[in-house]
Amino acid sequence: MKKLILGVFLATMSLVGCGTEEALPPETGQVMATEDGRELVIEQRSAEPGEEAPEVEAANVSVDEDSLACWVVLNYCRHPQTGRPHCTATGCTVAQAIKHCQALIKKTC
């Protein structure tokens, strides 16, 4: 009986130890330095055919007024792995992406 209980205990412990913590996706994108010396990560992506900008009212979205084809989403104020802010920019130049990401950080974080 002791061996059975020990076996169940060991099997349970190995299951609990494996895969219970949520794995974070690795940070992707480029580290950019702002004019004031802070670092943030911008991940550039292209819009899918027919994809429209998300609702502007969302707290973590910024859309360029000059070009509705450019929008930035703030994914993290502080990425869990690196501690840097992390934004995803769609259809933006690097300058637009940095500007919108900084505005979202200021507004949200």
C-alpha angles and dihedrals in degrees: 000000000000090000091051092051091045090049093050090047093051092046091050093048092052090051092048092049095052123070102343094114114078109247113228118223112246116261111258131185136060126305108235128191118220124218090262092053100256119136125228134166122240119193110197119209137168123239115252116240108281093010114141130201114271121252110295091218091070110110095231100044130089122184123196109241092208094053122023086196089076122075135153129206122200105222099176135008084203118011108229093233103040107017092230125125110258125206134176115216123198120197095346135128116240091256092051091047093052092046094050094041091053091048091051092048090051092046099042110026 
